[in-house]
Amino acid sequence: MNVDRNWKRSTFYTGLMAFFNATQDKELLTKAENWAGKHGYRVGTDWFYPPNKLACTQTYLEIYFITKNEDILTNAKEYMDSEIEENKSAFEQGWDYIDALYVGAPAYAMMSKATGDNKYIQYMNKVFWEVADSLWDENDNLFYRDLDAKQLKSNNGKKVLWSRGNGWAIASIPRILKYLPADNSYYSKYIVLLELMAESLAKRQDNDGFWRSNLADADDFSMPESSGTAFFTYAIGWGINNDILSKEKYLPVVEKAWKALYTTVDEDGKVCWGQTVNHRPAPIHKDDSGEYVAGAFLLAGSEMLLLQQ
């Protein structure tokens, strides 16, 4: 399997493109263009989770909006069309985990904007909310990672609400709203979701600025976790920058989080304390990291940079 366009590396490139959009540094765009072109703009290579195939297409589509190169759309469009034509439920098509909201859903909003065809948005709204409604905890206003997680308890007998899983979920919202027309009937629903999650997360942020691996039980694994923290900083920062979330209320949250994230970067530039590949809360070690961790960090840093402008 070609790992050069799997979900891990593709998540890095979503962060790279966000950093380009914030800085307009052409070298960043060139790096993304070279990566996308090398793969002929083909969908990802992940086989177990179908939505993961679309993580790389988000960068392709962002490049399309800049270059208007129609060749960029062909492969991703064919894949999305085939998914829509199956006309199955989200869970039947492999959208049965909360990460799918980030890696998969935004690509459909982007394709709709690129083509002018509303069917992609209609499909996105359908699968997004089938997943979200199935995995939402209405008492904590956060998500379970999957249906199995609803049955789990932490070592202390509390719920298992995975930090990065909720990071994937809340980080999907800015990436959707950027391309979803404001008059779409679902637009306000995404806004409400961002508001509910931001409020819930603000209450769970630790004094050191980080969030822990289990949002329902900070003592379950007490070490800091940078990937969830970065995704939360990105989404809440975006909400402030776009006048959706109160700056007075949430600026202290993201400033404290960014100070914490800044300390995770070691002398070699690696973002540390990022939970390795998993689907549940787990122990984290200082040297733990990954391309998706760096991508989340770039997303967060991009919004924090825009907050200063």
Sine and cosine of phi, psi and omega as CSV:
sin_phi,cos_phi,sin_psi,cos_psi,sin_omega,cos_omega
0.00,0.00,0.71,-0.70,0.01,-1.00
-0.98,0.20,0.94,-0.33,-0.05,-1.00
-0.99,0.14,-0.08,1.00,-0.07,-1.00
-0.95,0.31,-0.25,0.97,0.10,-0.99
-0.72,-0.69,0.55,0.84,0.12,-0.99
-0.99,0.16,-0.02,-1.00,-0.11,-0.99
-0.90,0.44,-0.50,0.86,-0.05,-1.00
-0.92,0.39,-0.81,0.59,-0.01,-1.00
-0.93,0.36,-0.59,0.81,0.00,-1.00
-0.90,0.44,-0.59,0.81,0.06,-1.00
-0.91,0.42,-0.61,0.79,0.09,-1.00
-0.84,0.54,-0.69,0.72,-0.06,-1.00
-0.95,0.32,-0.46,0.89,0.12,-0.99
-0.90,0.44,-0.61,0.80,0.07,-1.00
-0.94,0.35,-0.63,0.78,0.02,-1.00
-0.88,0.48,-0.68,0.73,0.00,-1.00
-0.93,0.38,-0.57,0.82,0.08,-1.00
-0.90,0.45,-0.64,0.77,0.03,-1.00
-0.92,0.39,-0.61,0.79,0.09,-1.00
-0.88,0.47,-0.71,0.70,-0.03,-1.00
-0.89,0.46,-0.52,0.86,0.00,-1.00
-0.99,0.16,-0.50,0.87,-0.11,-0.99
-0.94,-0.34,-0.38,0.92,-0.11,-0.99
0.86,0.52,0.52,0.85,0.07,-1.00
-0.98,0.19,0.94,-0.34,-0.11,-0.99
-0.89,0.45,-0.43,0.90,0.02,-1.00
-0.90,0.44,-0.56,0.83,0.03,-1.00
-0.92,0.39,-0.69,0.72,0.03,-1.00
-0.89,0.45,-0.66,0.75,0.02,-1.00
-0.88,0.48,-0.65,0.76,0.04,-1.00
-0.87,0.49,-0.70,0.72,0.01,-1.00
-0.92,0.39,-0.67,0.75,0.01,-1.00
-0.89,0.46,-0.66,0.75,0.00,-1.00
-0.90,0.43,-0.66,0.75,0.02,-1.00
-0.90,0.43,-0.74,0.68,-0.03,-1.00
-0.91,0.42,-0.70,0.72,-0.01,-1.00
-0.91,0.42,-0.59,0.81,0.02,-1.00
-0.85,0.52,-0.52,0.86,-0.04,-1.00
-0.99,-0.14,0.13,0.99,0.03,-1.00
0.86,0.51,0.43,0.90,0.04,-1.00
0.86,0.51,0.51,0.86,0.01,-1.00
-0.99,0.14,0.45,-0.89,0.03,-1.00
-0.91,0.42,0.18,-0.98,-0.11,-0.99
-0.93,0.35,0.11,-0.99,-0.12,-0.99
-0.97,-0.24,0.01,1.00,0.01,-1.00
-0.91,0.42,0.72,-0.70,-0.06,-1.00
-0.93,-0.36,-0.45,0.89,-0.12,-0.99
-0.98,0.19,-0.62,0.78,0.00,-1.00
-0.90,-0.43,0.98,-0.19,-0.08,-1.00
-0.80,0.60,-0.66,0.75,-0.01,-1.00
-0.85,0.52,-0.45,0.89,0.01,-1.00
-0.86,0.51,-0.44,0.90,0.00,-1.00
-0.88,0.48,-0.36,0.93,-0.10,-1.00
-1.00,-0.07,-0.08,1.00,-0.02,-1.00
-0.87,0.50,-0.69,0.73,-0.02,-1.00
-0.93,0.36,-0.51,0.86,-0.06,-1.00
-0.92,0.39,-0.36,0.93,0.03,-1.00
-0.91,0.42,-0.64,0.77,0.07,-1.00
-0.93,0.36,-0.65,0.76,0.05,-1.00
-0.83,0.56,-0.72,0.70,-0.07,-1.00
-0.93,0.37,-0.59,0.81,0.08,-1.00
-0.88,0.47,-0.61,0.79,0.06,-1.00
-0.92,0.39,-0.62,0.78,0.03,-1.00
-0.85,0.52,-0.68,0.74,-0.03,-1.00
-0.89,0.46,-0.38,0.93,0.02,-1.00
-1.00,0.01,-0.69,0.72,-0.15,-0.99
-0.99,-0.12,-0.41,0.91,-0.07,-1.00
0.87,0.49,0.47,0.88,0.06,-1.00
-0.98,0.18,0.96,-0.30,-0.09,-1.00
-0.89,0.45,-0.41,0.91,0.01,-1.00
-0.88,0.48,-0.43,0.90,-0.03,-1.00
-0.90,0.44,-0.51,0.86,-0.14,-0.99
-0.99,0.14,-0.43,0.90,-0.28,-0.96
-0.82,0.57,-0.83,0.56,-0.11,-0.99
-0.93,0.38,-0.71,0.71,0.00,-1.00
-0.90,0.44,-0.64,0.77,0.01,-1.00
-0.89,0.45,-0.68,0.73,0.02,-1.00
-0.88,0.48,-0.67,0.74,-0.01,-1.00
-0.92,0.40,-0.72,0.70,0.00,-1.00
-0.90,0.44,-0.64,0.77,0.03,-1.00
-0.87,0.49,-0.66,0.75,-0.01,-1.00
-0.91,0.41,-0.58,0.81,0.03,-1.00
-0.93,0.37,-0.66,0.75,0.01,-1.00
-0.91,0.42,-0.66,0.75,-0.05,-1.00
-0.92,0.39,-0.39,0.92,0.05,-1.00
-0.90,0.43,-0.52,0.86,0.11,-0.99
0.82,0.57,0.71,0.70,0.06,-1.00
-0.94,-0.35,0.17,-0.98,0.05,-1.00
-0.93,0.36,0.30,-0.95,0.00,-1.00
-0.84,0.54,-0.72,0.69,-0.07,-1.00
-0.92,0.38,-0.56,0.83,0.04,-1.00
-0.92,0.40,-0.43,0.90,-0.01,-1.00
-0.99,-0.13,0.23,0.97,0.07,-1.00
1.00,0.02,0.14,0.99,0.07,-1.00
-1.00,0.01,0.93,0.37,-0.10,-1.00
-0.85,-0.53,0.41,0.91,-0.01,-1.00
-0.55,-0.83,0.52,-0.85,-0.19,-0.98
-0.93,0.36,-0.44,0.90,0.03,-1.00
-0.84,0.54,-0.47,0.88,-0.05,-1.00
-0.85,0.53,-0.46,0.89,-0.03,-1.00
-0.90,0.44,-0.50,0.87,0.03,-1.00
-1.00,0.00,-0.79,0.62,-0.13,-0.99
-0.95,0.32,-0.47,0.88,-0.11,-0.99
-0.95,-0.32,-0.77,0.64,-0.20,-0.98
-0.87,0.49,-0.72,0.69,-0.07,-1.00
-0.85,0.52,-0.49,0.87,-0.02,-1.00
-0.86,0.51,-0.57,0.82,-0.01,-1.00
-0.94,0.33,-0.63,0.77,0.07,-1.00
-0.90,0.44,-0.63,0.77,0.00,-1.00
-0.92,0.38,-0.66,0.76,0.01,-1.00
-0.91,0.41,-0.58,0.82,0.04,-1.00
-0.90,0.44,-0.67,0.74,0.04,-1.00
-0.92,0.40,-0.61,0.79,-0.04,-1.00
-0.93,0.36,-0.59,0.81,-0.10,-0.99
-0.98,-0.22,-0.32,0.95,-0.09,-1.00
0.98,0.20,0.14,0.99,-0.04,-1.00
-0.99,-0.15,0.87,-0.49,-0.09,-1.00
-0.96,0.27,-0.18,0.98,-0.06,-1.00
-0.90,0.44,-0.48,0.88,-0.01,-1.00
-0.94,0.34,-0.64,0.77,0.06,-1.00
-0.92,0.39,-0.65,0.76,0.01,-1.00
-0.87,0.49,-0.68,0.73,0.02,-1.00
-0.92,0.40,-0.69,0.73,0.01,-1.00
-0.85,0.52,-0.75,0.66,0.00,-1.00
-0.86,0.51,-0.63,0.78,-0.01,-1.00
-0.89,0.47,-0.82,0.57,-0.10,-1.00
-0.96,0.29,-0.60,0.80,0.00,-1.00
-0.83,0.55,-0.77,0.64,-0.12,-0.99
-0.98,0.17,-0.36,0.93,0.17,-0.99
-0.91,0.41,-0.69,0.72,0.04,-1.00
-0.92,0.40,-0.77,0.64,-0.08,-1.00
-0.87,0.49,-0.72,0.69,-0.04,-1.00
-0.91,0.41,-0.50,0.87,-0.03,-1.00
-0.97,0.24,-0.47,0.88,-0.15,-0.99
-0.92,-0.39,0.08,1.00,-0.06,-1.00
-0.99,0.16,0.67,-0.75,0.15,-0.99
-0.96,-0.27,0.95,-0.32,-0.14,-0.99
-0.96,0.26,-0.24,0.97,0.05,-1.00
-0.99,0.14,-0.63,0.77,-0.02,-1.00
-0.99,-0.17,-0.13,0.99,-0.03,-1.00
0.81,0.59,0.71,0.70,0.07,-1.00
-0.61,-0.79,0.10,-0.99,-0.07,-1.00
-0.95,-0.32,0.55,-0.84,0.31,-0.95
-0.99,0.15,0.45,-0.89,-0.01,-1.00
-0.93,0.36,-0.63,0.78,-0.01,-1.00
-0.37,-0.93,0.00,-1.00,-0.05,-1.00
-0.90,0.43,-0.57,0.82,0.01,-1.00
-0.88,0.47,-0.58,0.82,-0.05,-1.00
-0.90,0.43,-0.39,0.92,0.03,-1.00
-0.89,0.46,-0.43,0.90,-0.06,-1.00
-1.00,-0.06,-0.13,0.99,-0.10,-1.00
-1.00,0.08,0.41,-0.91,0.14,-0.99
-0.75,-0.66,0.53,-0.85,0.05,-1.00
-0.96,0.30,0.07,-1.00,0.05,-1.00
-0.88,0.48,-0.34,0.94,0.01,-1.00
-0.98,-0.18,0.17,0.99,0.07,-1.00
0.99,0.16,0.30,0.95,-0.02,-1.00
-0.97,-0.25,0.11,-0.99,0.00,-1.00
-0.90,0.43,0.29,-0.96,0.07,-1.00
-0.90,-0.43,0.99,-0.16,0.01,-1.00
-0.88,-0.48,0.99,-0.11,-0.16,-0.99
-0.92,0.39,0.76,-0.65,-0.05,-1.00
-0.87,0.49,-0.82,0.57,-0.06,-1.00
-0.91,0.41,-0.54,0.84,0.07,-1.00
-0.85,0.52,-0.70,0.72,0.07,-1.00
-0.94,0.33,-0.46,0.89,0.11,-0.99
-0.90,0.44,-0.71,0.70,0.08,-1.00
-0.83,0.56,-0.68,0.74,-0.08,-1.00
-0.92,0.40,-0.80,0.60,-0.07,-1.00
-0.93,0.36,-0.52,0.85,0.00,-1.00
-0.95,0.32,-0.32,0.95,0.05,-1.00
-0.94,0.33,-0.47,0.88,-0.15,-0.99
-0.91,0.40,-0.75,0.66,0.07,-1.00
-0.85,0.52,-0.59,0.81,-0.06,-1.00
-0.95,0.31,-0.40,0.92,0.08,-1.00
-1.00,0.09,-0.75,0.66,-0.08,-1.00
-0.90,0.44,-0.44,0.90,0.03,-1.00
-0.88,0.47,-0.47,0.89,-0.09,-1.00
-0.89,-0.45,-0.19,0.98,-0.01,-1.00
-0.99,0.12,0.81,-0.59,0.03,-1.00
-0.85,0.52,0.65,-0.76,-0.06,-1.00
-0.90,0.43,-0.36,0.93,0.01,-1.00
-1.00,-0.01,0.06,1.00,0.07,-1.00
-0.92,0.38,0.63,-0.78,-0.10,-0.99
-0.90,0.44,-0.33,0.94,-0.01,-1.00
-1.00,-0.07,-0.13,0.99,-0.11,-0.99
-0.82,0.57,-0.76,0.65,-0.04,-1.00
-0.91,0.41,-0.46,0.89,0.00,-1.00
-0.92,0.38,-0.64,0.77,0.08,-1.00
-0.92,0.40,-0.61,0.79,0.03,-1.00
-0.88,0.48,-0.73,0.69,0.00,-1.00
-0.88,0.48,-0.66,0.76,0.02,-1.00
-0.88,0.47,-0.69,0.72,0.04,-1.00
-0.87,0.49,-0.68,0.73,-0.02,-1.00
-0.91,0.42,-0.69,0.72,-0.02,-1.00
-0.91,0.42,-0.70,0.71,-0.02,-1.00
-0.92,0.38,-0.66,0.75,0.00,-1.00
-0.87,0.49,-0.69,0.73,0.00,-1.00
-0.90,0.43,-0.69,0.73,0.01,-1.00
-0.91,0.42,-0.68,0.73,-0.02,-1.00
-0.92,0.39,-0.62,0.78,-0.01,-1.00
-0.85,0.52,-0.57,0.82,0.00,-1.00
-0.95,0.32,-0.37,0.93,-0.10,-0.99
-0.98,-0.21,-0.03,1.00,0.02,-1.00
-0.94,0.35,0.74,-0.67,0.02,-1.00
-0.98,0.22,0.25,-0.97,-0.07,-1.00
-0.88,0.47,-0.43,0.90,-0.01,-1.00
-0.99,0.13,0.01,1.00,0.05,-1.00
0.99,-0.15,-0.32,0.95,-0.01,-1.00
-1.00,0.06,0.31,-0.95,0.30,-0.95
-0.96,-0.30,0.51,-0.86,0.00,-1.00
-1.00,-0.01,0.18,-0.98,-0.13,-0.99
-0.89,0.45,-0.57,0.82,0.08,-1.00
-0.94,-0.35,0.94,-0.34,-0.06,-1.00
-0.93,0.36,-0.33,0.94,0.01,-1.00
-1.00,-0.03,-0.15,0.99,-0.07,-1.00
-0.40,-0.92,1.00,0.05,-0.05,-1.00
-0.89,0.45,-0.39,0.92,-0.01,-1.00
-0.99,0.11,-0.16,0.99,-0.02,-1.00
-0.87,0.48,-0.78,0.62,0.14,-0.99
-0.70,-0.72,0.97,-0.26,-0.26,-0.97
-0.99,0.11,-0.12,0.99,-0.02,-1.00
-0.96,0.27,0.40,-0.92,0.02,-1.00
-0.91,0.42,0.34,-0.94,0.02,-1.00
-0.65,-0.76,0.89,-0.46,-0.19,-0.98
-1.00,0.06,-0.47,0.88,-0.10,-1.00
-0.95,0.32,-0.72,0.69,0.08,-1.00
-0.89,0.46,-0.69,0.72,0.01,-1.00
-0.85,0.53,-0.65,0.76,0.00,-1.00
-0.93,0.38,-0.69,0.73,0.03,-1.00
-0.88,0.47,-0.65,0.76,0.01,-1.00
-0.91,0.42,-0.66,0.75,0.02,-1.00
-0.88,0.47,-0.67,0.74,0.04,-1.00
-0.86,0.51,-0.80,0.60,-0.11,-0.99
-0.92,0.38,-0.69,0.73,0.00,-1.00
-0.94,0.35,-0.64,0.77,0.07,-1.00
-0.88,0.48,-0.67,0.75,0.04,-1.00
-0.88,0.47,-0.65,0.76,0.02,-1.00
-0.88,0.48,-0.62,0.79,0.06,-1.00
-0.93,0.37,-0.73,0.68,-0.04,-1.00
-0.89,0.45,-0.41,0.91,-0.03,-1.00
-0.95,-0.30,0.34,0.94,0.11,-0.99
0.84,0.54,0.56,0.83,0.06,-1.00
-0.98,-0.20,-0.63,0.77,0.03,-1.00
-0.95,-0.30,0.56,-0.83,-0.04,-1.00
-0.90,0.44,0.84,-0.54,0.04,-1.00
-0.91,0.42,-0.64,0.77,-0.01,-1.00
-0.87,0.49,-0.64,0.77,-0.07,-1.00
-0.99,0.16,-0.64,0.77,-0.21,-0.98
-0.96,-0.27,-0.26,0.97,0.04,-1.00
-0.86,0.51,-0.68,0.73,0.05,-1.00
-0.87,0.49,-0.51,0.86,0.01,-1.00
-0.91,0.40,-0.77,0.63,-0.07,-1.00
-0.96,0.27,-0.53,0.85,0.04,-1.00
-0.91,0.42,-0.66,0.75,0.03,-1.00
-0.92,0.40,-0.63,0.77,0.02,-1.00
-0.91,0.41,-0.66,0.75,-0.03,-1.00
-0.92,0.39,-0.61,0.79,0.07,-1.00
-0.87,0.49,-0.62,0.78,0.04,-1.00
-0.93,0.38,-0.71,0.71,-0.01,-1.00
-0.89,0.46,-0.61,0.79,-0.01,-1.00
-0.84,0.54,-0.57,0.82,-0.04,-1.00
-0.96,0.27,-0.21,0.98,-0.04,-1.00
-0.99,0.11,-0.19,0.98,-0.04,-1.00
-0.99,0.11,0.87,-0.49,-0.04,-1.00
-0.99,0.10,-0.04,-1.00,-0.09,-1.00
-0.92,0.40,-0.30,0.96,0.05,-1.00
-1.00,-0.09,0.02,1.00,0.01,-1.00
1.00,0.03,0.12,0.99,0.02,-1.00
-0.99,0.15,0.69,-0.72,0.08,-1.00
-1.00,0.10,0.93,-0.37,-0.10,-1.00
-1.00,-0.04,0.02,-1.00,0.02,-1.00
0.86,0.51,0.50,0.87,0.04,-1.00
-0.98,-0.19,0.87,-0.50,-0.06,-1.00
-0.82,0.57,0.72,-0.69,0.04,-1.00
-0.93,0.36,0.12,-0.99,-0.08,-1.00
-0.81,0.59,0.81,-0.59,-0.05,-1.00
-0.26,-0.96,0.00,-1.00,0.11,-0.99
-0.67,-0.74,0.28,0.96,0.00,-1.00
-0.54,-0.84,0.33,-0.94,0.18,-0.98
-0.85,0.52,0.55,-0.83,-0.06,-1.00
-0.31,-0.95,0.21,-0.98,0.06,-1.00
-0.89,0.45,0.55,-0.83,0.04,-1.00
-0.82,-0.57,0.64,-0.76,0.07,-1.00
-0.93,-0.36,0.38,-0.92,-0.08,-1.00
-0.81,0.59,-0.67,0.74,-0.09,-1.00
-0.99,0.16,-0.05,1.00,0.01,-1.00
-0.91,0.40,0.71,-0.71,-0.03,-1.00
-0.27,-0.96,-0.20,-0.98,0.02,-1.00
0.17,-0.99,0.25,-0.97,0.00,-1.00
-0.88,0.47,-0.57,0.82,0.02,-1.00
-0.93,0.37,-0.49,0.87,0.07,-1.00
-0.92,0.39,-0.71,0.71,0.05,-1.00
-0.89,0.45,-0.62,0.78,0.03,-1.00
-0.89,0.46,-0.69,0.72,0.03,-1.00
-0.89,0.45,-0.63,0.78,0.04,-1.00
-0.88,0.47,-0.68,0.73,0.02,-1.00
-0.91,0.42,-0.61,0.80,0.07,-1.00
-0.87,0.49,-0.75,0.67,0.00,-1.00
-0.89,0.46,-0.73,0.68,-0.02,-1.00
-0.88,0.47,-0.56,0.83,0.00,-1.00
-0.90,0.44,-0.70,0.71,0.01,-1.00
-0.94,0.35,-0.59,0.81,0.03,-1.00
-0.92,0.40,-0.59,0.81,0.06,-1.00
-0.90,0.43,-0.67,0.74,0.01,-1.00
-0.92,0.40,-0.50,0.87,0.05,-1.00
-0.90,0.43,-0.41,0.91,-0.03,-1.00
-1.00,0.06,-0.17,0.99,-0.09,-1.00
-1.00,0.01,0.00,0.00,0.00,0.00
